[in-house]
Amino acid sequence: MAGDLCAQCASFEESLENIADDYYSEQSTRTLAPNLASLEKSALQGCPLCQIVYQSWSYDEHSAFYEEQREIQITAMNACFQDDSGHKTLKVFVDHHGATFGFLLPVLANNTKKQVFDDYQNSFRQILDLNTPDSIRRVVPLALKWIHNCRQTHKHCSSDHTKTEYKALPTRLIDVGTDSHQQPPKVFVPQVHPRSLEYVALSYAWGSGSNFTKTTASNLESMTERLPWSKLPKTIQDAIMLTRELGVRYLWVDALCILQSEGPEDARHREDWSYEAARFGQYYQNALLTIAATGARSSDDGLLLPRPASRFESKSVTLRRERPSGEALNDTIRPRIPSWYTETEHAPLLRRGWAIQEQFLSRRVLHFAANMILWECHECRATELDPHGLNPVGPEKVLVLLSGFKTMFRDLYINGLEHRNFMSEWYNFIADYSDKQFTFISDRLPALSGIAAIIQNRTQQKYVAGLWESAIPEGLA
């Protein structure tokens, strides 16, 4: 028996022993905890199985939809895994208004092939504890390593695919200062050749935190002298500090680099927005890096979100007992770890319509997701737990299936290679895109313009309001 188990978890030893070898057999469901707070309390008191369940709960892609007062149920069952054989499993779930949400925790028993576990989750790795005042600085070494590796070894990420003599440089940028000269950040109007200046772009959701100081025609002059730091949302503050720590002087943020509206009669805003919106795609395309606040719902949240699961060490728990025959039985339960799929499938930023273009066109993206930091460029995806690149097994296999159009788009963008079914995938992409969130419905087509411009340039097809000349019937179907 594992030491320090709470009474509820200790009772699972018998349940695991009594599971039949038939596929999908299970023991009766029972309540593990009356609510999430009780589960957390038991985990903090040292129950190793409650710690595993709490960690795994925090990493589940549906966790944001759970109500804190709902009972957390657990069942011991036999399930079918990759090699089509039955394996003991713990199913943890809640009944959410008649719908069941939850996850499985595989159990490595005496007769389980170890390879089954290793394919699903190949090691125990601990995510960074970023709940400290210097958390932004703790991110920098990993981010710099990814940037350096990409710039030095990734041909497709460093090449210029724009096929133009000049790159579009943002009209305005934020001068974040340097480590040696930490001047107050300010709006800056570049006057130099585009190729001699590097900048970082920010992709984020304003959300409910939209009541902050923005650049307007009225305050532009004062914003070029210094930004009102205390009146900026935390996400923008974090992005400014991170850009400086990365050794980059300039940052592009829409709310501060485009003249925002001061009312329905604001002609300067309309003129500026019209000019800038047509170039959004190029601004992200030409940035050294895009910082993405992928897990944040609001600009008030910041880049680094709370990581409650990091309070517990990522380790297994083994339930040990003996059968009446004297045979020793060991059931080892491993925690889930966050994956690219769980961190992006329901990410708030990726439900925002404008973010799709930002993600597609950026050559490098540093995602600050809910539970870990992710890296994405034209040639590599990596995470805190897989800093050298993802191993395409387990949950990451799903990612390949979900990114068909994005993969085809990058082939077209980088290699000029047009897949045979590219246009049909375009309309599948548009169907998904139509569910994305926009503050203004009129932004739907402008938010696609950068992607469409590249496709039009590479295929020489005429693009009209979301439709392609060669596939208009499919587009109208």
Contacts in CASP RR format, 6 or more apart in sequence:
PFRMAT RR
TARGET T0000
AUTHOR 0000-0000-0000
METHOD contacts of the structure
MODEL  1
MAGDLCAQCASFEESLENIADDYYSEQSTRTLAPNLASLEKSALQGCPLC
QIVYQSWSYDEHSAFYEEQREIQITAMNACFQDDSGHKTLKVFVDHHGAT
FGFLLPVLANNTKKQVFDDYQNSFRQILDLNTPDSIRRVVPLALKWIHNC
RQTHKHCSSDHTKTEYKALPTRLIDVGTDSHQQPPKVFVPQVHPRSLEYV
ALSYAWGSGSNFTKTTASNLESMTERLPWSKLPKTIQDAIMLTRELGVRY
LWVDALCILQSEGPEDARHREDWSYEAARFGQYYQNALLTIAATGARSSD
DGLLLPRPASRFESKSVTLRRERPSGEALNDTIRPRIPSWYTETEHAPLL
RRGWAIQEQFLSRRVLHFAANMILWECHECRATELDPHGLNPVGPEKVLV
LLSGFKTMFRDLYINGLEHRNFMSEWYNFIADYSDKQFTFISDRLPALSG
IAAIIQNRTQQKYVAGLWESAIPEGLA
1 10 0 8 1.000
1 13 0 8 1.000
1 319 0 8 1.000
1 320 0 8 1.000
1 321 0 8 1.000
2 48 0 8 1.000
2 49 0 8 1.000
2 317 0 8 1.000
2 318 0 8 1.000
2 319 0 8 1.000
2 320 0 8 1.000
3 48 0 8 1.000
4 46 0 8 1.000
4 47 0 8 1.000
4 48 0 8 1.000
5 47 0 8 1.000
5 48 0 8 1.000
5 49 0 8 1.000
5 317 0 8 1.000
6 42 0 8 1.000
6 45 0 8 1.000
6 47 0 8 1.000
6 49 0 8 1.000
6 50 0 8 1.000
8 30 0 8 1.000
8 31 0 8 1.000
8 32 0 8 1.000
8 33 0 8 1.000
8 42 0 8 1.000
9 32 0 8 1.000
9 47 0 8 1.000
9 49 0 8 1.000
9 50 0 8 1.000
11 30 0 8 1.000
12 49 0 8 1.000
12 74 0 8 1.000
12 76 0 8 1.000
12 90 0 8 1.000
12 319 0 8 1.000
13 319 0 8 1.000
13 321 0 8 1.000
13 331 0 8 1.000
15 27 0 8 1.000
15 76 0 8 1.000
16 76 0 8 1.000
16 88 0 8 1.000
16 107 0 8 1.000
16 109 0 8 1.000
16 319 0 8 1.000
16 331 0 8 1.000
17 321 0 8 1.000
17 323 0 8 1.000
17 329 0 8 1.000
18 27 0 8 1.000
19 25 0 8 1.000
19 26 0 8 1.000
19 27 0 8 1.000
19 76 0 8 1.000
19 77 0 8 1.000
19 78 0 8 1.000
19 88 0 8 1.000
20 78 0 8 1.000
21 78 0 8 1.000
21 86 0 8 1.000
22 78 0 8 1.000
23 78 0 8 1.000
23 79 0 8 1.000
23 80 0 8 1.000
23 86 0 8 1.000
24 77 0 8 1.000
24 78 0 8 1.000
24 79 0 8 1.000
24 80 0 8 1.000
25 77 0 8 1.000
25 78 0 8 1.000
26 75 0 8 1.000
26 76 0 8 1.000
26 77 0 8 1.000
26 78 0 8 1.000
26 91 0 8 1.000
27 75 0 8 1.000
27 76 0 8 1.000
27 77 0 8 1.000
28 75 0 8 1.000
29 73 0 8 1.000
29 74 0 8 1.000
29 75 0 8 1.000
30 73 0 8 1.000
30 74 0 8 1.000
30 75 0 8 1.000
31 71 0 8 1.000
31 72 0 8 1.000
31 73 0 8 1.000
31 74 0 8 1.000
32 39 0 8 1.000
32 50 0 8 1.000
32 53 0 8 1.000
32 72 0 8 1.000
32 73 0 8 1.000
32 74 0 8 1.000
32 92 0 8 1.000
33 39 0 8 1.000
33 42 0 8 1.000
33 50 0 8 1.000
33 71 0 8 1.000
33 72 0 8 1.000
34 71 0 8 1.000
34 72 0 8 1.000
35 68 0 8 1.000
35 69 0 8 1.000
35 70 0 8 1.000
35 71 0 8 1.000
35 72 0 8 1.000
36 57 0 8 1.000
36 66 0 8 1.000
36 68 0 8 1.000
36 72 0 8 1.000
37 68 0 8 1.000
39 50 0 8 1.000
39 53 0 8 1.000
39 54 0 8 1.000
39 57 0 8 1.000
39 72 0 8 1.000
40 54 0 8 1.000
40 308 0 8 1.000
42 50 0 8 1.000
43 50 0 8 1.000
43 51 0 8 1.000
43 53 0 8 1.000
43 54 0 8 1.000
43 312 0 8 1.000
44 311 0 8 1.000
48 315 0 8 1.000
48 317 0 8 1.000
49 317 0 8 1.000
49 333 0 8 1.000
51 312 0 8 1.000
51 335 0 8 1.000
52 105 0 8 1.000
52 316 0 8 1.000
52 317 0 8 1.000
52 333 0 8 1.000
52 334 0 8 1.000
52 335 0 8 1.000
53 72 0 8 1.000
53 74 0 8 1.000
53 92 0 8 1.000
53 105 0 8 1.000
54 308 0 8 1.000
54 309 0 8 1.000
54 312 0 8 1.000
55 309 0 8 1.000
55 312 0 8 1.000
55 314 0 8 1.000
55 335 0 8 1.000
55 336 0 8 1.000
56 92 0 8 1.000
56 103 0 8 1.000
56 105 0 8 1.000
56 335 0 8 1.000
56 336 0 8 1.000
57 63 0 8 1.000
57 66 0 8 1.000
57 72 0 8 1.000
57 92 0 8 1.000
57 103 0 8 1.000
58 307 0 8 1.000
58 308 0 8 1.000
58 309 0 8 1.000
58 371 0 8 1.000
59 309 0 8 1.000
59 336 0 8 1.000
59 337 0 8 1.000
59 338 0 8 1.000
59 342 0 8 1.000
59 371 0 8 1.000
60 101 0 8 1.000
60 102 0 8 1.000
60 103 0 8 1.000
60 336 0 8 1.000
60 342 0 8 1.000
61 341 0 8 1.000
61 342 0 8 1.000
61 343 0 8 1.000
61 345 0 8 1.000
61 346 0 8 1.000
62 101 0 8 1.000
62 102 0 8 1.000
62 346 0 8 1.000
64 346 0 8 1.000
65 96 0 8 1.000
65 101 0 8 1.000
66 94 0 8 1.000
66 96 0 8 1.000
66 101 0 8 1.000
67 94 0 8 1.000
67 96 0 8 1.000
70 94 0 8 1.000
70 95 0 8 1.000
70 96 0 8 1.000
71 94 0 8 1.000
71 95 0 8 1.000
72 92 0 8 1.000
72 93 0 8 1.000
72 94 0 8 1.000
73 92 0 8 1.000
73 93 0 8 1.000
73 94 0 8 1.000
73 95 0 8 1.000
74 90 0 8 1.000
74 91 0 8 1.000
74 92 0 8 1.000
74 93 0 8 1.000
75 90 0 8 1.000
75 91 0 8 1.000
75 93 0 8 1.000
76 88 0 8 1.000
76 89 0 8 1.000
76 90 0 8 1.000
76 91 0 8 1.000
77 88 0 8 1.000
77 89 0 8 1.000
77 90 0 8 1.000
77 91 0 8 1.000
78 86 0 8 1.000
78 87 0 8 1.000
78 88 0 8 1.000
78 89 0 8 1.000
79 86 0 8 1.000
79 87 0 8 1.000
79 89 0 8 1.000
79 91 0 8 1.000
79 104 0 8 1.000
80 86 0 8 1.000
80 87 0 8 1.000
81 87 0 8 1.000
81 106 0 8 1.000
81 116 0 8 1.000
81 120 0 8 1.000
82 116 0 8 1.000
82 119 0 8 1.000
82 120 0 8 1.000
83 113 0 8 1.000
83 116 0 8 1.000
85 113 0 8 1.000
87 106 0 8 1.000
87 107 0 8 1.000
87 109 0 8 1.000
87 112 0 8 1.000
87 116 0 8 1.000
88 106 0 8 1.000
88 107 0 8 1.000
88 109 0 8 1.000
88 112 0 8 1.000
88 331 0 8 1.000
89 104 0 8 1.000
89 105 0 8 1.000
89 106 0 8 1.000
89 107 0 8 1.000
90 104 0 8 1.000
90 105 0 8 1.000
90 107 0 8 1.000
90 333 0 8 1.000
91 102 0 8 1.000
91 103 0 8 1.000
91 104 0 8 1.000
91 105 0 8 1.000
92 102 0 8 1.000
92 103 0 8 1.000
92 104 0 8 1.000
92 105 0 8 1.000
93 100 0 8 1.000
93 101 0 8 1.000
93 102 0 8 1.000
93 103 0 8 1.000
94 100 0 8 1.000
94 101 0 8 1.000
94 102 0 8 1.000
103 336 0 8 1.000
105 333 0 8 1.000
105 334 0 8 1.000
105 335 0 8 1.000
105 336 0 8 1.000
106 116 0 8 1.000
106 117 0 8 1.000
106 120 0 8 1.000
106 333 0 8 1.000
106 334 0 8 1.000
107 331 0 8 1.000
107 332 0 8 1.000
107 333 0 8 1.000
108 114 0 8 1.000
108 117 0 8 1.000
108 316 0 8 1.000
108 331 0 8 1.000
108 332 0 8 1.000
108 333 0 8 1.000
108 334 0 8 1.000
109 329 0 8 1.000
109 330 0 8 1.000
109 331 0 8 1.000
109 332 0 8 1.000
110 328 0 8 1.000
110 329 0 8 1.000
110 330 0 8 1.000
117 334 0 8 1.000
119 393 0 8 1.000
119 394 0 8 1.000
120 393 0 8 1.000
120 394 0 8 1.000
121 334 0 8 1.000
121 336 0 8 1.000
121 337 0 8 1.000
122 391 0 8 1.000
122 393 0 8 1.000
124 314 0 8 1.000
124 315 0 8 1.000
124 316 0 8 1.000
124 334 0 8 1.000
124 335 0 8 1.000
124 337 0 8 1.000
125 314 0 8 1.000
125 337 0 8 1.000
125 384 0 8 1.000
125 385 0 8 1.000
126 310 0 8 1.000
126 313 0 8 1.000
126 314 0 8 1.000
127 307 0 8 1.000
127 309 0 8 1.000
127 310 0 8 1.000
127 314 0 8 1.000
127 337 0 8 1.000
127 338 0 8 1.000
127 371 0 8 1.000
127 372 0 8 1.000
127 384 0 8 1.000
127 385 0 8 1.000
128 138 0 8 1.000
128 139 0 8 1.000
128 307 0 8 1.000
128 310 0 8 1.000
128 372 0 8 1.000
128 373 0 8 1.000
128 384 0 8 1.000
129 307 0 8 1.000
129 310 0 8 1.000
130 138 0 8 1.000
130 139 0 8 1.000
130 304 0 8 1.000
130 307 0 8 1.000
130 310 0 8 1.000
131 306 0 8 1.000
131 307 0 8 1.000
131 310 0 8 1.000
132 138 0 8 1.000
135 304 0 8 1.000
136 238 0 8 1.000
136 241 0 8 1.000
136 242 0 8 1.000
136 245 0 8 1.000
136 303 0 8 1.000
136 304 0 8 1.000
137 245 0 8 1.000
139 242 0 8 1.000
139 304 0 8 1.000
139 373 0 8 1.000
140 242 0 8 1.000
140 245 0 8 1.000
140 246 0 8 1.000
142 373 0 8 1.000
142 384 0 8 1.000
142 387 0 8 1.000
143 242 0 8 1.000
143 246 0 8 1.000
143 366 0 8 1.000
143 373 0 8 1.000
143 375 0 8 1.000
144 246 0 8 1.000
145 387 0 8 1.000
146 364 0 8 1.000
146 366 0 8 1.000
146 375 0 8 1.000
146 377 0 8 1.000
146 382 0 8 1.000
146 387 0 8 1.000
147 246 0 8 1.000
147 288 0 8 1.000
147 289 0 8 1.000
147 364 0 8 1.000
150 157 0 8 1.000
150 158 0 8 1.000
150 364 0 8 1.000
150 377 0 8 1.000
150 379 0 8 1.000
150 380 0 8 1.000
151 157 0 8 1.000
151 158 0 8 1.000
154 377 0 8 1.000
154 378 0 8 1.000
154 379 0 8 1.000
154 380 0 8 1.000
155 379 0 8 1.000
156 378 0 8 1.000
156 379 0 8 1.000
156 414 0 8 1.000
157 363 0 8 1.000
157 364 0 8 1.000
157 377 0 8 1.000
157 378 0 8 1.000
157 379 0 8 1.000
159 414 0 8 1.000
160 167 0 8 1.000
161 413 0 8 1.000
161 414 0 8 1.000
162 282 0 8 1.000
162 285 0 8 1.000
162 286 0 8 1.000
163 457 0 8 1.000
166 193 0 8 1.000
166 194 0 8 1.000
166 195 0 8 1.000
167 194 0 8 1.000
167 195 0 8 1.000
167 282 0 8 1.000
167 286 0 8 1.000
168 194 0 8 1.000
168 279 0 8 1.000
168 282 0 8 1.000
168 283 0 8 1.000
168 286 0 8 1.000
169 190 0 8 1.000
169 194 0 8 1.000
169 197 0 8 1.000
169 286 0 8 1.000
170 190 0 8 1.000
170 199 0 8 1.000
170 252 0 8 1.000
170 257 0 8 1.000
170 276 0 8 1.000
170 279 0 8 1.000
170 283 0 8 1.000
171 189 0 8 1.000
171 257 0 8 1.000
171 272 0 8 1.000
171 275 0 8 1.000
171 276 0 8 1.000
172 187 0 8 1.000
172 188 0 8 1.000
172 189 0 8 1.000
172 215 0 8 1.000
172 256 0 8 1.000
172 257 0 8 1.000
172 258 0 8 1.000
173 187 0 8 1.000
173 188 0 8 1.000
173 189 0 8 1.000
173 190 0 8 1.000
173 199 0 8 1.000
173 250 0 8 1.000
173 251 0 8 1.000
173 252 0 8 1.000
173 257 0 8 1.000
174 185 0 8 1.000
174 186 0 8 1.000
174 187 0 8 1.000
174 188 0 8 1.000
174 227 0 8 1.000
174 240 0 8 1.000
174 250 0 8 1.000
174 251 0 8 1.000
174 252 0 8 1.000
174 253 0 8 1.000
174 256 0 8 1.000
174 257 0 8 1.000
175 183 0 8 1.000
175 185 0 8 1.000
175 186 0 8 1.000
175 187 0 8 1.000
175 188 0 8 1.000
175 249 0 8 1.000
175 250 0 8 1.000
176 185 0 8 1.000
176 240 0 8 1.000
176 241 0 8 1.000
176 243 0 8 1.000
176 244 0 8 1.000
176 248 0 8 1.000
176 249 0 8 1.000
176 250 0 8 1.000
176 251 0 8 1.000
177 183 0 8 1.000
177 185 0 8 1.000
177 244 0 8 1.000
177 249 0 8 1.000
178 244 0 8 1.000
178 247 0 8 1.000
178 249 0 8 1.000
179 244 0 8 1.000
179 245 0 8 1.000
179 247 0 8 1.000
182 244 0 8 1.000
184 226 0 8 1.000
184 227 0 8 1.000
184 229 0 8 1.000
185 226 0 8 1.000
185 227 0 8 1.000
185 229 0 8 1.000
185 240 0 8 1.000
186 223 0 8 1.000
186 224 0 8 1.000
186 225 0 8 1.000
186 226 0 8 1.000
186 227 0 8 1.000
187 215 0 8 1.000
187 220 0 8 1.000
187 223 0 8 1.000
187 224 0 8 1.000
187 227 0 8 1.000
187 256 0 8 1.000
187 257 0 8 1.000
188 224 0 8 1.000
188 250 0 8 1.000
189 224 0 8 1.000
190 197 0 8 1.000
190 250 0 8 1.000
194 286 0 8 1.000
197 250 0 8 1.000
198 248 0 8 1.000
198 249 0 8 1.000
198 250 0 8 1.000
198 288 0 8 1.000
199 248 0 8 1.000
199 249 0 8 1.000
199 250 0 8 1.000
199 251 0 8 1.000
199 252 0 8 1.000
199 287 0 8 1.000
199 288 0 8 1.000
200 239 0 8 1.000
200 243 0 8 1.000
200 246 0 8 1.000
200 248 0 8 1.000
200 250 0 8 1.000
200 251 0 8 1.000
200 252 0 8 1.000
200 287 0 8 1.000
200 288 0 8 1.000
200 289 0 8 1.000
200 290 0 8 1.000
200 291 0 8 1.000
201 251 0 8 1.000
201 252 0 8 1.000
201 253 0 8 1.000
201 283 0 8 1.000
201 284 0 8 1.000
201 287 0 8 1.000
201 289 0 8 1.000
201 290 0 8 1.000
201 291 0 8 1.000
201 358 0 8 1.000
201 362 0 8 1.000
202 235 0 8 1.000
202 236 0 8 1.000
202 239 0 8 1.000
202 251 0 8 1.000
202 252 0 8 1.000
202 253 0 8 1.000
202 254 0 8 1.000
202 290 0 8 1.000
202 291 0 8 1.000
202 292 0 8 1.000
202 293 0 8 1.000
203 284 0 8 1.000
203 290 0 8 1.000
203 291 0 8 1.000
203 292 0 8 1.000
203 293 0 8 1.000
203 349 0 8 1.000
203 355 0 8 1.000
203 358 0 8 1.000
203 359 0 8 1.000
203 362 0 8 1.000
203 365 0 8 1.000
204 235 0 8 1.000
204 236 0 8 1.000
204 239 0 8 1.000
204 292 0 8 1.000
204 293 0 8 1.000
204 296 0 8 1.000
204 299 0 8 1.000
204 349 0 8 1.000
205 293 0 8 1.000
205 296 0 8 1.000
205 297 0 8 1.000
205 298 0 8 1.000
205 299 0 8 1.000
205 348 0 8 1.000
205 349 0 8 1.000
205 352 0 8 1.000
205 355 0 8 1.000
206 255 0 8 1.000
206 298 0 8 1.000
206 299 0 8 1.000
206 439 0 8 1.000
207 297 0 8 1.000
207 298 0 8 1.000
207 299 0 8 1.000
208 297 0 8 1.000
208 298 0 8 1.000
208 300 0 8 1.000
209 233 0 8 1.000
209 298 0 8 1.000
209 299 0 8 1.000
209 300 0 8 1.000
210 299 0 8 1.000
212 231 0 8 1.000
212 232 0 8 1.000
212 233 0 8 1.000
212 236 0 8 1.000
212 255 0 8 1.000
212 299 0 8 1.000
213 219 0 8 1.000
213 227 0 8 1.000
213 228 0 8 1.000
213 231 0 8 1.000
213 232 0 8 1.000
214 255 0 8 1.000
214 256 0 8 1.000
214 260 0 8 1.000
215 223 0 8 1.000
215 255 0 8 1.000
215 256 0 8 1.000
215 257 0 8 1.000
215 258 0 8 1.000
215 259 0 8 1.000
215 260 0 8 1.000
216 259 0 8 1.000
216 260 0 8 1.000
216 261 0 8 1.000
216 262 0 8 1.000
216 266 0 8 1.000
216 269 0 8 1.000
217 259 0 8 1.000
217 262 0 8 1.000
217 266 0 8 1.000
217 268 0 8 1.000
217 269 0 8 1.000
218 262 0 8 1.000
220 259 0 8 1.000
223 256 0 8 1.000
227 256 0 8 1.000
229 237 0 8 1.000
232 240 0 8 1.000
233 298 0 8 1.000
233 299 0 8 1.000
233 300 0 8 1.000
233 302 0 8 1.000
234 299 0 8 1.000
234 300 0 8 1.000
234 301 0 8 1.000
234 302 0 8 1.000
235 293 0 8 1.000
235 296 0 8 1.000
235 298 0 8 1.000
235 299 0 8 1.000
235 300 0 8 1.000
235 301 0 8 1.000
235 302 0 8 1.000
235 303 0 8 1.000
236 253 0 8 1.000
236 255 0 8 1.000
236 256 0 8 1.000
236 299 0 8 1.000
237 302 0 8 1.000
238 302 0 8 1.000
238 303 0 8 1.000
238 304 0 8 1.000
239 251 0 8 1.000
239 253 0 8 1.000
239 291 0 8 1.000
239 293 0 8 1.000
239 303 0 8 1.000
240 251 0 8 1.000
242 291 0 8 1.000
242 303 0 8 1.000
243 250 0 8 1.000
243 251 0 8 1.000
243 291 0 8 1.000
246 289 0 8 1.000
248 288 0 8 1.000
248 289 0 8 1.000
252 283 0 8 1.000
252 287 0 8 1.000
254 280 0 8 1.000
257 276 0 8 1.000
258 272 0 8 1.000
258 273 0 8 1.000
258 276 0 8 1.000
259 268 0 8 1.000
259 269 0 8 1.000
259 272 0 8 1.000
259 273 0 8 1.000
260 269 0 8 1.000
261 269 0 8 1.000
261 270 0 8 1.000
261 273 0 8 1.000
262 269 0 8 1.000
263 269 0 8 1.000
277 446 0 8 1.000
277 449 0 8 1.000
278 446 0 8 1.000
278 449 0 8 1.000
280 354 0 8 1.000
280 357 0 8 1.000
280 358 0 8 1.000
280 446 0 8 1.000
280 447 0 8 1.000
280 449 0 8 1.000
280 450 0 8 1.000
281 357 0 8 1.000
281 358 0 8 1.000
281 361 0 8 1.000
281 449 0 8 1.000
281 450 0 8 1.000
282 361 0 8 1.000
282 450 0 8 1.000
284 290 0 8 1.000
284 357 0 8 1.000
284 358 0 8 1.000
284 361 0 8 1.000
284 362 0 8 1.000
285 361 0 8 1.000
285 362 0 8 1.000
285 363 0 8 1.000
287 362 0 8 1.000
287 363 0 8 1.000
288 364 0 8 1.000
289 362 0 8 1.000
289 364 0 8 1.000
289 365 0 8 1.000
289 366 0 8 1.000
290 358 0 8 1.000
290 359 0 8 1.000
290 362 0 8 1.000
290 364 0 8 1.000
290 365 0 8 1.000
290 366 0 8 1.000
291 303 0 8 1.000
291 366 0 8 1.000
291 368 0 8 1.000
292 349 0 8 1.000
292 355 0 8 1.000
292 358 0 8 1.000
292 359 0 8 1.000
292 365 0 8 1.000
292 366 0 8 1.000
292 367 0 8 1.000
292 368 0 8 1.000
293 299 0 8 1.000
293 301 0 8 1.000
293 302 0 8 1.000
293 303 0 8 1.000
293 349 0 8 1.000
293 368 0 8 1.000
294 343 0 8 1.000
294 344 0 8 1.000
294 347 0 8 1.000
294 348 0 8 1.000
294 349 0 8 1.000
294 350 0 8 1.000
294 367 0 8 1.000
294 368 0 8 1.000
294 369 0 8 1.000
294 370 0 8 1.000
294 374 0 8 1.000
295 301 0 8 1.000
295 305 0 8 1.000
295 343 0 8 1.000
295 347 0 8 1.000
295 348 0 8 1.000
295 349 0 8 1.000
295 368 0 8 1.000
295 369 0 8 1.000
295 370 0 8 1.000
296 302 0 8 1.000
296 303 0 8 1.000
296 305 0 8 1.000
296 348 0 8 1.000
296 349 0 8 1.000
296 368 0 8 1.000
297 348 0 8 1.000
302 368 0 8 1.000
303 368 0 8 1.000
304 368 0 8 1.000
305 368 0 8 1.000
305 370 0 8 1.000
305 371 0 8 1.000
307 371 0 8 1.000
309 371 0 8 1.000
314 335 0 8 1.000
314 337 0 8 1.000
315 335 0 8 1.000
316 332 0 8 1.000
316 333 0 8 1.000
316 334 0 8 1.000
316 335 0 8 1.000
317 332 0 8 1.000
317 333 0 8 1.000
318 330 0 8 1.000
318 331 0 8 1.000
318 332 0 8 1.000
318 333 0 8 1.000
319 330 0 8 1.000
319 331 0 8 1.000
319 332 0 8 1.000
319 333 0 8 1.000
320 328 0 8 1.000
320 329 0 8 1.000
320 330 0 8 1.000
321 328 0 8 1.000
321 329 0 8 1.000
322 328 0 8 1.000
322 329 0 8 1.000
323 329 0 8 1.000
337 385 0 8 1.000
338 369 0 8 1.000
338 370 0 8 1.000
338 371 0 8 1.000
338 372 0 8 1.000
338 383 0 8 1.000
338 385 0 8 1.000
339 383 0 8 1.000
339 394 0 8 1.000
339 395 0 8 1.000
339 396 0 8 1.000
340 374 0 8 1.000
340 381 0 8 1.000
340 383 0 8 1.000
340 390 0 8 1.000
340 395 0 8 1.000
340 396 0 8 1.000
340 399 0 8 1.000
341 395 0 8 1.000
341 396 0 8 1.000
341 398 0 8 1.000
341 399 0 8 1.000
341 402 0 8 1.000
342 371 0 8 1.000
342 395 0 8 1.000
343 367 0 8 1.000
343 369 0 8 1.000
343 370 0 8 1.000
343 371 0 8 1.000
343 372 0 8 1.000
343 374 0 8 1.000
343 383 0 8 1.000
344 350 0 8 1.000
344 367 0 8 1.000
344 369 0 8 1.000
344 374 0 8 1.000
347 369 0 8 1.000
347 370 0 8 1.000
349 355 0 8 1.000
350 356 0 8 1.000
350 359 0 8 1.000
351 436 0 8 1.000
351 437 0 8 1.000
352 436 0 8 1.000
352 437 0 8 1.000
352 438 0 8 1.000
353 433 0 8 1.000
353 436 0 8 1.000
353 437 0 8 1.000
353 438 0 8 1.000
353 443 0 8 1.000
353 444 0 8 1.000
353 447 0 8 1.000
354 438 0 8 1.000
354 443 0 8 1.000
354 447 0 8 1.000
355 436 0 8 1.000
356 433 0 8 1.000
356 436 0 8 1.000
356 447 0 8 1.000
356 448 0 8 1.000
356 451 0 8 1.000
357 447 0 8 1.000
357 448 0 8 1.000
357 449 0 8 1.000
357 450 0 8 1.000
357 451 0 8 1.000
359 365 0 8 1.000
359 376 0 8 1.000
360 406 0 8 1.000
360 409 0 8 1.000
360 451 0 8 1.000
361 450 0 8 1.000
361 451 0 8 1.000
361 454 0 8 1.000
363 377 0 8 1.000
363 378 0 8 1.000
364 375 0 8 1.000
364 376 0 8 1.000
364 377 0 8 1.000
365 374 0 8 1.000
365 375 0 8 1.000
365 376 0 8 1.000
365 377 0 8 1.000
366 373 0 8 1.000
366 374 0 8 1.000
366 375 0 8 1.000
367 373 0 8 1.000
367 374 0 8 1.000
367 375 0 8 1.000
367 376 0 8 1.000
372 383 0 8 1.000
372 384 0 8 1.000
372 385 0 8 1.000
373 383 0 8 1.000
373 384 0 8 1.000
374 381 0 8 1.000
374 382 0 8 1.000
374 383 0 8 1.000
374 384 0 8 1.000
375 381 0 8 1.000
375 382 0 8 1.000
375 383 0 8 1.000
375 387 0 8 1.000
378 410 0 8 1.000
378 414 0 8 1.000
380 389 0 8 1.000
381 389 0 8 1.000
381 390 0 8 1.000
381 399 0 8 1.000
382 388 0 8 1.000
382 389 0 8 1.000
382 390 0 8 1.000
383 389 0 8 1.000
383 390 0 8 1.000
390 396 0 8 1.000
390 399 0 8 1.000
392 400 0 8 1.000
400 407 0 8 1.000
404 425 0 8 1.000
405 425 0 8 1.000
405 426 0 8 1.000
405 428 0 8 1.000
405 429 0 8 1.000
408 419 0 8 1.000
408 422 0 8 1.000
408 425 0 8 1.000
409 451 0 8 1.000
409 454 0 8 1.000
409 455 0 8 1.000
411 417 0 8 1.000
411 418 0 8 1.000
411 419 0 8 1.000
412 418 0 8 1.000
412 419 0 8 1.000
412 422 0 8 1.000
412 454 0 8 1.000
412 455 0 8 1.000
412 458 0 8 1.000
412 459 0 8 1.000
413 454 0 8 1.000
413 458 0 8 1.000
416 458 0 8 1.000
418 458 0 8 1.000
418 459 0 8 1.000
419 425 0 8 1.000
422 459 0 8 1.000
423 468 0 8 1.000
423 470 0 8 1.000
423 471 0 8 1.000
423 474 0 8 1.000
424 471 0 8 1.000
424 474 0 8 1.000
426 455 0 8 1.000
426 468 0 8 1.000
426 471 0 8 1.000
427 471 0 8 1.000
427 474 0 8 1.000
427 475 0 8 1.000
430 466 0 8 1.000
430 475 0 8 1.000
433 448 0 8 1.000
434 444 0 8 1.000
438 444 0 8 1.000
438 447 0 8 1.000
445 465 0 8 1.000
445 466 0 8 1.000
448 466 0 8 1.000
452 463 0 8 1.000
452 466 0 8 1.000
453 463 0 8 1.000
455 461 0 8 1.000
455 463 0 8 1.000
455 468 0 8 1.000
456 462 0 8 1.000
456 463 0 8 1.000
461 468 0 8 1.000
461 469 0 8 1.000
461 470 0 8 1.000
462 468 0 8 1.000
462 469 0 8 1.000
463 469 0 8 1.000
467 475 0 8 1.000
467 476 0 8 1.000
468 475 0 8 1.000
END
